[in-house]
């Protein structure tokens, strides 16, 4: 077999340009498979990181803002909207709640220092919000129950909000002015999943790193804008369930309770990250299969190209085949010779295609700002498929060469 590979290599090296052009289909096919799987792996990691940030044991109740004053008035006839009475009802009737926090969102109109990019949002929350979403502090601390009870003028900055407003230096102890209200920075969060451009269907689309967090009482007492007129007293309620509690079953209980107290006004929705995770995984599998199938078409086209070239080579070397058969070569020897050439073309194309796949993943990450991850599994799969293509599409021309009559081959010119 080693001698067959050496002979096949010498024959291919003698036709360098034709061999390279034949291998292009495999190169692009392997590169496309690796690139598509890299996109899929990157998207999966980002989505899972975002859902993990939301918390697989968490539930998030989101208020649905009214479309107009008339819509709001119609709602108020039957529902009080999402407010702190819902907090008390949930705490009293839902088993297994570890942490709970209301959430009030303010879209800021003016910010000082002037932000370098997009203005951050302001979240009014309880201190428990940090435990619900597993916040890690990069600088300072999160505000505590005393800060919330007193309506203290303090805040915590998301990582991007800190850089956006205060640059890269220390931030704790400095002040930011939000809608004419000065707040002292007591902490800066570490990086969070769910940056701009990354979202999961059904999950909140905010940039989690570009948010300013302040005590709920502070936000209620000091901030107001016209957009808040169409909103409920609370924009959301986040809660974390104890370990072992079924979040999907609990979400049905929460839905039933709030539908009862809101008289089925349809002014809220319950987001279950665990359910989002299952949906995302199903969608991701379908997405990956479709992309790989599309990329695999290039490999099939490359395989057809290999078969055509090897068939043409068989015709060109008919006399050589006759000489080998006349000097004792068996049909199996001829089959191995041409099959080895086919496999060498596909294997060489696969190796070059791996490099092209890495380059493609890098270009996509840089140009489209998508997260891409080239995994060892994707490289092995793409290379194995490329070799398999060489075998499958090389069998027919190799067998055709072996069946050539040696006497007729010797006469062939």
C-alpha positions as CSV (number, residue, x, y, z in Angstrom):
1,X,0.0,0.0,0.0
2,X,2.9,2.3,0.8
3,X,4.2,1.9,-2.8
4,X,0.8,2.7,-4.2
5,X,0.8,6.0,-2.2
6,X,4.3,6.9,-3.4
7,X,3.3,6.2,-7.0
8,X,0.1,8.1,-6.6
9,X,2.0,11.0,-5.1
10,X,4.5,11.1,-7.9
11,X,1.7,11.1,-10.5
12,X,-0.1,13.9,-8.8
13,X,3.0,16.0,-8.4
14,X,3.7,15.7,-12.1
15,X,0.4,17.5,-12.7
16,X,0.5,20.1,-9.9
17,X,-1.9,22.7,-11.4
18,X,-4.5,20.1,-12.4
19,X,-4.3,18.5,-8.9
20,X,-4.7,21.9,-7.2
21,X,-7.7,22.9,-9.3
22,X,-9.3,19.5,-8.7
23,X,-8.8,19.9,-4.9
24,X,-10.4,23.3,-4.8
25,X,-13.9,21.9,-4.4
26,X,-12.7,19.9,-1.4
27,X,-10.8,22.9,0.0
28,X,-13.8,25.2,-0.2
29,X,-16.2,22.5,1.1
30,X,-14.1,21.7,4.2
31,X,-13.5,25.4,4.8
32,X,-17.3,26.0,4.5
33,X,-18.2,23.2,6.9
34,X,-15.7,24.4,9.5
35,X,-16.8,28.0,9.1
36,X,-20.5,27.1,9.4
37,X,-19.9,24.9,12.5
38,X,-17.8,27.7,14.0
39,X,-20.6,30.2,13.6
40,X,-23.1,27.6,15.1
41,X,-20.7,26.9,18.0
42,X,-20.2,30.6,18.7
43,X,-23.9,31.4,18.5
44,X,-24.6,28.5,20.9
45,X,-22.1,29.7,23.4
46,X,-23.4,33.2,23.4
47,X,-27.0,32.1,23.6
48,X,-26.3,29.7,26.5
49,X,-24.3,32.4,28.3
50,X,-27.2,34.8,28.0
51,X,-29.7,32.3,29.2
52,X,-27.3,31.4,32.1
53,X,-27.1,35.1,32.9
54,X,-30.9,35.2,33.0
55,X,-30.8,32.1,35.3
56,X,-32.1,28.7,34.5
57,X,-33.9,28.6,37.9
58,X,-35.3,32.1,37.4
59,X,-38.6,33.4,36.3
60,X,-39.1,36.9,34.9
61,X,-42.4,38.6,34.8
62,X,-42.5,41.4,32.2
63,X,-45.1,44.1,32.1
64,X,-46.6,44.9,28.7
65,X,-46.7,48.7,28.2
66,X,-49.9,50.2,26.9
67,X,-49.9,51.4,23.3
68,X,-51.8,54.7,24.1
69,X,-53.6,56.5,26.9
70,X,-56.9,55.0,25.7
71,X,-55.4,51.5,25.9
72,X,-54.1,52.3,29.4
73,X,-57.5,53.5,30.6
74,X,-59.2,50.4,29.2
75,X,-56.7,48.2,31.1
76,X,-57.1,50.1,34.3
77,X,-60.8,49.4,34.4
78,X,-60.0,45.7,35.0
79,X,-56.4,45.6,36.1
80,X,-54.1,47.6,38.4
81,X,-51.1,46.7,36.3
82,X,-47.9,45.1,37.6
83,X,-47.2,46.6,41.0
84,X,-45.9,45.7,44.5
85,X,-49.2,44.1,45.4
86,X,-48.3,41.4,42.9
87,X,-45.0,40.9,44.8
88,X,-46.8,40.3,48.0
89,X,-49.3,37.9,46.4
90,X,-46.5,35.9,44.8
91,X,-44.4,35.7,48.0
92,X,-47.5,34.5,49.9
93,X,-48.7,31.9,47.3
94,X,-45.7,30.6,45.4
95,X,-43.6,27.9,47.1
96,X,-39.8,27.7,46.6
97,X,-38.9,31.4,46.0
98,X,-35.3,32.0,47.1
99,X,-35.0,35.7,45.9
100,X,-37.4,38.2,44.4
101,X,-36.9,41.7,43.2
102,X,-39.2,44.3,41.5
103,X,-37.7,46.2,38.5
104,X,-38.4,49.7,37.3
105,X,-36.8,50.9,34.0
106,X,-36.1,54.5,33.2
107,X,-34.9,55.6,29.7
108,X,-32.6,58.5,30.5
109,X,-32.9,61.8,28.5
110,X,-29.6,63.4,29.8
111,X,-26.4,61.9,31.2
112,X,-23.2,63.4,32.5
113,X,-20.4,62.8,31.9
114,X,-21.6,62.7,28.3
115,X,-21.5,59.0,27.2
116,X,-19.1,58.1,24.5
117,X,-21.7,55.8,22.9
118,X,-25.3,54.9,23.5
119,X,-26.9,56.3,26.7
120,X,-27.3,53.6,29.4
121,X,-30.7,52.7,30.9
122,X,-31.5,53.0,34.6
123,X,-32.8,50.1,36.5
124,X,-34.4,50.5,39.9
125,X,-34.2,47.2,41.8
126,X,-33.9,45.6,45.2
127,X,-30.4,44.5,46.4
128,X,-31.6,40.9,45.8
129,X,-31.5,41.5,42.0
130,X,-27.7,40.9,42.2
131,X,-28.2,37.5,43.8
132,X,-31.0,36.5,41.3
133,X,-28.7,37.2,38.3
134,X,-25.4,36.1,39.9
135,X,-23.7,39.4,39.5
136,X,-20.0,39.5,40.1
137,X,-18.5,42.8,41.3
138,X,-15.4,44.2,39.5
139,X,-15.1,47.2,41.8
140,X,-16.7,48.2,45.0
141,X,-20.0,46.6,46.1
142,X,-23.7,46.3,45.2
143,X,-26.0,48.6,47.2
144,X,-27.6,47.0,50.2
145,X,-31.0,47.0,52.0
146,X,-30.1,50.1,54.0
147,X,-29.4,52.1,50.8
148,X,-32.8,51.0,49.4
149,X,-34.7,51.7,52.6
150,X,-33.3,55.2,52.8
151,X,-33.5,56.0,49.1
152,X,-29.8,56.7,49.0
153,X,-28.3,58.5,46.0
154,X,-26.0,55.6,45.0
155,X,-25.7,53.4,41.9
156,X,-23.8,50.5,40.4
157,X,-22.6,50.6,36.8
158,X,-22.5,47.8,34.3
159,X,-19.1,47.3,32.7
160,X,-19.9,49.1,29.5
161,X,-21.8,51.8,31.3
162,X,-18.7,52.5,33.4
163,X,-16.4,52.8,30.4
164,X,-19.0,54.7,28.5
165,X,-19.4,57.4,31.2
166,X,-16.2,57.3,33.3
167,X,-13.5,55.8,31.1
168,X,-11.1,53.1,32.2
169,X,-9.9,54.5,35.5
170,X,-11.4,53.7,39.0
171,X,-15.0,54.6,39.3
172,X,-16.0,53.9,42.9
173,X,-16.7,57.2,44.7
174,X,-17.2,59.2,41.6
175,X,-20.5,60.8,40.6
176,X,-22.8,60.5,37.5
177,X,-25.6,62.9,36.7
178,X,-28.7,61.1,35.3
179,X,-31.7,63.3,34.4
180,X,-30.5,66.1,36.7
181,X,-30.0,63.7,39.6
182,X,-26.5,63.1,41.0
183,X,-25.7,59.5,42.0
184,X,-22.5,58.3,43.7
185,X,-21.0,55.2,42.2
186,X,-20.5,52.4,44.8
187,X,-19.7,49.5,42.5
188,X,-18.9,48.3,39.0
189,X,-20.1,44.9,37.7
190,X,-17.9,42.4,35.9
191,X,-18.8,41.5,32.2
192,X,-22.2,40.0,31.7
193,X,-23.6,37.9,28.9
194,X,-26.1,39.5,26.5
195,X,-24.2,42.4,25.1
196,X,-25.5,44.5,22.2
197,X,-26.4,42.5,19.2
198,X,-26.8,39.2,21.1
199,X,-30.3,38.1,21.9
200,X,-32.4,35.0,22.4
201,X,-36.0,34.9,21.1
202,X,-38.3,35.5,24.0
203,X,-35.6,37.0,26.2
204,X,-35.2,40.7,27.1
205,X,-33.1,42.4,24.4
206,X,-31.3,44.9,26.6
207,X,-27.5,45.3,26.6
208,X,-26.9,44.0,30.2
209,X,-23.5,45.7,30.3
210,X,-24.8,49.2,29.6
211,X,-27.2,49.5,32.5
212,X,-27.0,51.7,35.7
213,X,-28.5,50.0,38.7
214,X,-29.9,52.1,41.6
215,X,-32.2,51.3,44.6
216,X,-35.8,51.1,43.6
217,X,-36.9,53.7,46.2
218,X,-34.3,56.1,44.9
219,X,-35.6,55.7,41.3
220,X,-39.2,56.1,42.4
221,X,-38.6,59.2,44.4
222,X,-36.2,61.0,42.1
223,X,-36.9,60.0,38.5
224,X,-39.8,60.4,36.2
225,X,-40.3,61.0,32.4
226,X,-43.2,61.1,30.1
227,X,-42.6,57.6,28.7
228,X,-43.4,56.2,32.2
229,X,-47.0,57.3,31.9
230,X,-47.9,54.3,29.7
231,X,-46.1,51.9,31.9
232,X,-47.3,50.0,35.0
233,X,-45.8,50.9,38.4
234,X,-43.3,48.1,37.8
235,X,-41.7,47.1,34.5
236,X,-41.0,43.6,35.8
237,X,-40.5,41.2,38.7
238,X,-37.6,38.8,38.8
239,X,-37.5,35.8,41.1
240,X,-35.1,32.9,41.7
241,X,-36.4,29.5,42.7
242,X,-34.8,27.1,45.2
243,X,-32.8,24.2,43.8
244,X,-35.1,21.3,42.8
245,X,-38.1,23.5,42.1
246,X,-39.6,23.0,38.6
247,X,-39.4,26.4,37.0
248,X,-41.8,25.5,34.2
249,X,-44.5,24.2,36.6
250,X,-44.0,27.2,38.8
251,X,-44.4,29.5,35.8
252,X,-47.9,28.0,35.2
253,X,-48.8,28.8,38.9
254,X,-47.5,32.3,38.5
255,X,-49.5,32.8,35.3
256,X,-52.6,31.5,37.0
257,X,-52.2,33.8,40.0
258,X,-51.5,36.9,38.0
259,X,-54.2,36.2,35.5
260,X,-56.6,36.0,38.5
261,X,-55.5,39.3,40.1
262,X,-55.2,41.1,36.7
263,X,-58.6,39.7,35.5
264,X,-56.9,38.4,32.3
265,X,-56.0,41.8,31.0
266,X,-53.1,40.4,29.1
267,X,-50.8,43.1,30.5
268,X,-47.9,40.8,31.5
269,X,-45.9,37.8,30.3
270,X,-43.8,35.3,32.2
271,X,-40.4,34.4,30.8
272,X,-38.9,31.0,31.7
273,X,-35.2,30.8,30.9
274,X,-35.2,27.0,31.3
275,X,-37.9,26.8,28.6
276,X,-36.0,29.3,26.4
277,X,-32.9,27.1,26.8
278,X,-34.7,24.0,25.6
279,X,-36.2,25.9,22.6
280,X,-32.8,27.4,21.8
281,X,-31.1,24.0,21.8
282,X,-33.8,22.6,19.4
283,X,-33.5,25.6,17.1
284,X,-29.6,25.4,17.3
285,X,-29.6,21.8,16.2
286,X,-31.8,22.5,13.2
287,X,-29.8,25.6,12.3
288,X,-26.5,23.6,12.5
289,X,-27.8,20.7,10.4
290,X,-29.1,23.1,7.7
291,X,-25.8,25.0,7.5
292,X,-23.7,21.9,7.4
293,X,-25.9,20.4,4.7
294,X,-25.5,23.5,2.6
295,X,-21.8,23.5,3.1
296,X,-21.6,19.8,2.4
297,X,-22.9,20.5,-1.2
298,X,-19.4,22.0,-1.9
299,X,-17.8,18.7,-0.8
300,X,-20.2,16.7,-3.1
301,X,-19.3,19.0,-6.0
302,X,-15.6,18.6,-5.2
303,X,-16.1,14.8,-5.1
304,X,-17.7,14.9,-8.6
305,X,-14.7,17.0,-9.8
306,X,-12.3,14.3,-8.4
307,X,-14.2,11.6,-10.2
308,X,-14.2,13.4,-13.5
309,X,-10.4,14.1,-13.3
310,X,-9.5,10.6,-12.3
311,X,-11.7,9.3,-15.2
312,X,-9.8,11.6,-17.6
313,X,-6.5,10.4,-16.1
314,X,-7.5,6.8,-16.7
315,X,-8.1,7.5,-20.4
316,X,-4.8,9.3,-20.6
317,X,-2.9,6.5,-19.0
318,X,-4.5,3.5,-20.6
319,X,-1.2,2.4,-22.2
320,X,0.5,2.7,-18.8
321,X,-2.2,0.5,-17.3
322,X,-1.7,-2.1,-20.1
323,X,2.0,-2.2,-19.4
324,X,1.5,-2.7,-15.7
325,X,-1.0,-5.5,-16.3
326,X,1.3,-7.1,-18.8
327,X,4.2,-7.1,-16.2
328,X,2.1,-8.8,-13.6
329,X,0.0,-6.2,-11.9
330,X,-3.4,-7.4,-10.8
331,X,-6.7,-5.7,-11.0
332,X,-6.6,-4.9,-7.3
333,X,-3.2,-3.2,-7.8
334,X,-4.6,-0.9,-10.5
335,X,-7.7,-0.2,-8.3
336,X,-5.5,0.7,-5.3
337,X,-3.3,3.0,-7.5
338,X,-6.1,5.2,-8.8
339,X,-8.0,5.1,-5.5
340,X,-4.9,6.2,-3.7
341,X,-4.7,9.2,-6.1
342,X,-8.3,10.1,-5.4
343,X,-7.8,9.9,-1.6
344,X,-4.6,11.9,-1.8
345,X,-6.3,14.7,-3.6
346,X,-9.2,14.8,-1.1
347,X,-6.9,14.5,1.9
348,X,-4.6,17.3,0.7
349,X,-7.7,19.4,-0.1
350,X,-9.0,18.6,3.4
351,X,-5.7,19.7,5.1
352,X,-5.6,23.0,3.1
353,X,-9.4,23.4,3.7
354,X,-8.8,23.2,7.5
355,X,-6.6,26.2,7.2
356,X,-9.1,28.0,5.0
357,X,-11.8,27.1,7.6
358,X,-9.8,28.8,10.4
359,X,-9.3,31.8,8.1
360,X,-13.0,32.0,7.2
361,X,-14.0,31.8,10.9
362,X,-11.6,34.6,11.7
363,X,-12.8,36.8,8.9
364,X,-16.5,36.3,9.9
365,X,-15.6,37.1,13.5
366,X,-13.8,40.3,12.5
367,X,-16.0,41.4,9.7
368,X,-19.5,40.6,11.0
369,X,-18.6,40.8,14.7
370,X,-20.0,37.4,15.3
371,X,-18.6,35.0,17.9
372,X,-17.1,32.0,16.2
373,X,-15.5,28.9,17.8
374,X,-13.6,26.3,15.7
375,X,-13.9,23.1,17.7
376,X,-11.6,20.0,17.3
377,X,-14.7,17.9,16.6
378,X,-15.7,20.1,13.6
379,X,-12.1,19.9,12.2
380,X,-12.1,16.1,12.5
381,X,-15.6,15.7,11.0
382,X,-14.8,18.0,8.0
383,X,-11.5,16.2,7.3
384,X,-13.0,12.7,7.7
385,X,-15.8,13.6,5.3
386,X,-13.3,15.0,2.8
387,X,-11.3,11.7,2.9
388,X,-14.6,9.7,2.6
389,X,-15.6,11.8,-0.4
390,X,-12.3,10.8,-2.0
391,X,-12.9,7.2,-1.4
392,X,-16.6,7.2,-2.6
393,X,-16.0,9.2,-5.7
394,X,-12.7,7.5,-6.5
395,X,-14.1,3.9,-6.5
396,X,-15.8,4.1,-9.8
397,X,-12.9,5.4,-11.9
398,X,-10.5,3.1,-10.1
399,X,-12.6,0.0,-10.9
400,X,-13.1,1.2,-14.5
401,X,-9.3,1.4,-14.8
402,X,-8.9,-2.1,-13.3
403,X,-11.4,-3.6,-15.8
404,X,-9.5,-2.3,-18.9
405,X,-8.4,-5.2,-21.1
406,X,-4.6,-5.3,-21.0
407,X,-4.2,-6.3,-24.7
408,X,-6.5,-3.4,-25.8
409,X,-4.6,-1.1,-23.4
410,X,-1.3,-1.9,-25.0
411,X,-2.7,-1.1,-28.4
412,X,-4.1,2.2,-27.2
413,X,-2.1,5.3,-28.3
